[in-house]
Amino acid sequence: MTTRRARCDVLIVGGGIVGLWCRALLEREGRSVILVEKRALGAGQSVASQGILHAGLKYLVSGEEDGAAASLADEYERWLDRLSGRGWPELRHTRVLAEKMVMWTTPSLASRAAGWLASPMMRSRVRRIEGDERPIAFREAPRAIGVWEVDEPAIDARSLLADVAACAQGPLLLGEPDASGIRADDDGVTVKIESAGEHVEVHARVLVLAAGLGNRELLRAVGVNPDDACQERPLHMVIARGAPAAIFGHCVQPSRKPRLTITSGQDGDQTIWYLGGALAEPPGTERSPEAQASYTLDEVRDCLPWLDVEGLEIDTLRISRAEGRTPSGRRPEGPVVHAQGRVIAVWPTKLAMAPAAAQAVLARIAPITANPGPARADEVEGLPTPSLAGAVWSWSRQT
């Protein structure tokens, strides 16, 4: 079997939001880029996210100082510019599912929440809403239930991925890198890839690993202990079909994690809730799918007692999210980049931090690729390209 040989400035492994954003940014900065994805664009953490463009407000409810809140707030206005077509990249075709999120309380926490959300840091972005101003799902809520409108949009992650993918011309290759076939030297990194039964050998001046959990095996191949660079955060998310009304919001509690975070989608005439927040974190990760479904129903009944949720059909979805390692094991406050010579591994931490993660990658590789070299990316022409991953509720059902 013949082997195709291609050259580029940067080879990116991983077609999630950070890999695609790196591809767009690096190409814009004059680098030749090939991106390889072994499944579908966004098939890991990106499509499994809830699509919220956080401004960091939910983290301030606990009253704790939080660097993540500051990082997200810095990026927020730039996201709004991109979605309106004023910033780069233009994301005017990205579907905004909700212009604003809501925060709501259970009756026992309503008065305390009023104090949290009236703090100076929150006041400019949060507004209490009543009566017909409330989303349909909250119109029948008792007056004791506090509902606040929050300046954080929710987007369709799949349309975002498609928009960012369209911002660059470099090849998107459906294939799987061979970890045993990675060779690094002073001139760059050579990676062997299998695609549609063919072998492709790509020589890149820099290798960028943006494959989430897939970074682990590839880091090990270049002599890095992955446990020193990244950590896993398991989640047990919930998909509820047949919801009575769309919800985009957080049921808040005095901690860093909302009790529930719900975003919504449509499958034909059926409204679907996608639920995360504290219920998806430990100890929820230890529950069986059946126990997690039962627990979720109890939480929904307690947090949304005025809604009829008896017809919900509940599935669960286990997600293992990869993040840069922190000494405490807590979620990093921003993107994490780990460099080993010409191999750069990146984890954005949250979807909203993907642009900052790509900028951090550019800063690391700019000196190495200051004078872009000759490219032979056309060698991969004719090989299959990855499709866009399906909506999360189309993934295999677990209950």
N, C-alpha and C positions, 0 to 999 in steps of 0.2 A: 504493500500500500504506500502510495506517495505521501509525502508530508508537505503541506503548504507552509511557507515561511513569510511572516509579515513583520513589519517594523513600525513602531510608533513612539512618540514621546512618553505617553502614559497609557498603561493598561489598567483598566478598572475591573475588579471582580465584584459583582453584585449590582443588580438592577433595581434596587429600592430607591427611595427618594434621595438619599444622600449620594448614592452612586450616580444617579442621573443628574443631580445638581452639580456634582463635581465634573461630570462630562461636559455639561453646558458651560460652566464657568471656565474650565481649562481650555476648551476650544475657543471660547471668546477671547482668551488671553493669548491665542496664537499657537497652542499646543495641538499636536495630532493625538487623537484619543481613539482607542478601541475599548468597548465595554462588553464583557461576557457575563451572561446570566444563565444559570443551569435550569431554571424552571420558567417562571413568567415574571414580567416586570411587577414589582411590588408584592410578590407572592409570600413574602415573609412578614416582617413587622409593619411595613408601610400600609398595605391595605387593611391589616388587622388593627391599625390605630383607629381612634374614634374621630379623627379629622378635625380636632379642635385647634384653632390657632390661638393658643393661650397667650394672654398678656401677663400671666403669672398671678392673677387675682385670687384664684382659689387657694393658693399657698399662703396668702396673707390672712386668711380667716383664722388660722391657728394662733396668730399673733407672733409667730416665730420669725426671726430674721432668716431670710432665705435667698441665697445667691441665684437660685433658679428663677425666682420671681423677677429679679433685676435683669437677668439675661433675656428672659422672654419679653419683658417690657421694652427693652432696647430694640428688639427685632420687630415688634408688633406694628409700628407705623410703616415700616418698610413692606410688610406683608400687605397692608391696605393699599399702598401705592402699586404694588405688583398686580393685585386683583383688579384695580381700576384701570390698568394699562399705563400708569405713569412711571412705574419703576421697571427695572430689569430683574429677571425676565418678565415679559408681559404675560400675565396669566388671566386675561379677560375671558378665556373659555373655560376656566376652572369653575365648576358649579359650586355656588355658595348655597348651602342647604339651609342655613339660618344666619341672618345678619348679626344676631346677638344670642348669647346663651342666657339662661336664667339660673338663679340660685333660689332655692326654696328651703323652708324649714319644717320640721315637725312642730306641733303646738308647744311642746315643752321647751323648745329652744328658740322660739320666735323672738322673745324680748332680748335674749343674749345676742342673737344674730344681728338685731338692729344696731347694737353697739359695735359689733365687729365691722359691719358693712358701712357704718357712718364714720369710720376712722379717716384721718386726712389722706392716707395713701389710697383708700378705696373710693372716696367720695366723688372724684371726677369721672370715674368709669362705671359707677353702680348707681342705679336709680330704682327706688321702690315703685312698683306698679300695682294698680288696683283695678277692679271691675273689668270693663271691656278692653282695657289695655293689655290684660293678661293673655297669654296664649290660650288657645281653646282648651287645652288639657287642664288649665288651672282656673277656668271661669267659675266652676262650681266648688272650688276650694273654700273652706270656712275662713272667715275673716282672721281667725287666729293663726292661719298659715301665712307667713311672710313670703312674698315673692319679689325678687329683685331682678332687674334687667342688667345684664353685664356686657360690656363692650368687648366681646370675643366671638368672632364668627366660627361657624362649623362648615367645613367644606367636604366635598366628595373627593376622597383621597385618590380614587381611580382617575378622575378627570385631571387632578393635579399632576399625577404621574404622566399622563398622556401629554399634557401641556409642556412639562419640563423636557420630556423626551423629544418633543418637536423643536426644541430650541437649539439642537445641535445636529450636525450632519454625519459625525463619525460613526463607524459601524457599530451596530448592536448585534452581538453574536450569541445565538443559543448554543451553549456548550458547557462542558464541565472541565475545569482545570484539574490537572493531575498533580496532586501535592508532591508526589515523589519525583516529578519532572521539573521542579523549579530550581533554576541555577542563578545565583547572584554573583556578579563580579564587579570590578571597578568601572566597567562600561555600562552596566545596566542589569536587567533581570530578564531571563528567558523562561517562559512558561509554556508547557505543553498542554494543549486543549483538545478534547475530543468533541467533535460536532458532527452529527448525522453520519456517524461511521467513518469520518475522515479525521486525520490528525492535522492540527495546526500548531505551529511553533511560533510564538510571538515574542520578539525581542523588544523590550521597552526600556527606556532610560529610567523610568520609575514605575513601580507596581503599587497601585492603591487598592487596599482591601476594604471593601464596603459591603461585606456579605453577612453582617450580623453575626450569628452563631457560626456561620461558615468560616469566619476569620480564624477560628481556633485552630483548625487543622492546617490552614495555610501558614499561620504564624509558626506553628510547630515545625513545619517543613523548612523554615528559614532560621531555625535555631532559637526561637523565642518561646519561653514557657507561657502558654496562653493564660494561665491562671495569674500571671503577673500583670497582664495587660487588660483583661476583660473579666466580666462577671455576668452571670445569668440571673434574670429576674422572672420567675415563672408567674403567669397569670392564668386565671380560670374565668374567662369571659363568658357572657351569657347572651344568647340570641333569643328574643321572644317574638314570635309571630302572632298576628291577630291583635295587635295593640289597639286600644280604643281611640288614640289620638297621638300625633307626633309630639315628641318631647326632645328638646335640646337643652340639657341643664344638669345641675348638680344639686342633690339633696345634701346640705352642708351639715357638718358637725365640728366641734372644736378640736380639730386635728388637721394634719397636713393632707389627709385623704378625705374627700367627700364620702359620705355614706354610700351614695349611688351617683354614678355619672351615666346619663342616658343620651344617646344620639339616635337618630331615626332614619329609616329608609323605606322605600316602596318596592314591593315585588308584585307587579300587577296591581290589583286592587287592595292588596294586603299591606297594612302598616307594620313595620318591623322595628322593634327596639333593640339596640346594641348596648349592653350594660357592662360598665366597669366600675371603677372606684374601689372603695374598701372591700366590697364583696368579692372582687376578683383577686385580691391579695391574700397572703396567708392570714388565717387558716383556710380560706376558701380554696387554695391550691391543693389542700390535703383532702378535700371532700370528693366523693365519687360524683360522677355526673348527675346521678339521681338525687343525691343529697344536696348538691349545689343548686339544682333546679328547685327543690323544695324550699331551701333557704332563701332563694331569690324571690319566690312567691311571697314568703312571709315579709321580706323587706319591702317589696313593692306595696303590699297591703298596708304596711305601717307608714310608709313614706307618702303614699298616694291613696289614702283611705276613701276619698270621694269618687274614685274611678272604679268601674267594673272591670276587673282583670281576670275574672274566672275563666274566660275563654282563651287565655294565653297558652300558646304551644311553645314550650321551652326546650331549647338545646343548649349545650355548653361547648366551649371551644378553648382548648388549652394552648396557650401561647408562651413560648420561652423567648423573652426579650434579652438581647445582648446589649451590654453597656460597657463603657470604660470602667476599669476597676477603681474603686476608692478604698482607702484604708479601713473605713468603718463598714463597708459593704452597702452603704446607703446609695441611693441614686445620685449620680454626678449632678452638679449644678449647671453644667453646660456640656458642649461637645468635648469628646476626648480623642486626641490624636496620639498614636504611638508610633515612633519612627525607629526603624532598624536599618541603617544604611539607606539603600534605595527602595526599601519596602515601607510603606506608610499604611497603617491600619487606622480606621476612623469609625467612631460610633457617635451618632448625633444626639443621643439621649431621648429627644422628643422630635416628632415630625416638624414642629415649628422651628427647631434649631438647625435644620438641614442647611440653610444658607450659611449660617455661621460656621458649621462644620466644613463646608466646602471652602470657605475663605481660609480656614485654618490649614487645610490641606494645601491650598495654593501657596500660602506663606512658607510652608515647609519645602515644597518642591521647586519654588521659583528659582533659587540659586542653582539647582542642579540642571534645570531645563531652560536657563536664561537664553541660550542659543538653540532654538528648536532644530532637531536633526532631520535628516531625510526620512520620509515615511513611505511605507509600502502597505498601507491599509487595504488597498484594492485586492490584495491576495485573498481576502476572506469573502469577496463578492460571490454571490450565489449560494452561500451557506445559509441555513435557516436563521431567522431572527426571532427573539422571544415575543410572545403575545402579551397582552395586558391581563393580569390576574383578574379573576371574577370577583364579584362582591363577596364580602365575608360570609354572608348568609347562604351563599351557593356552595360553600366548602362542605366537606363531608360532615354529616350529622353525627353527634356523639351520644345522644340520649334517645 
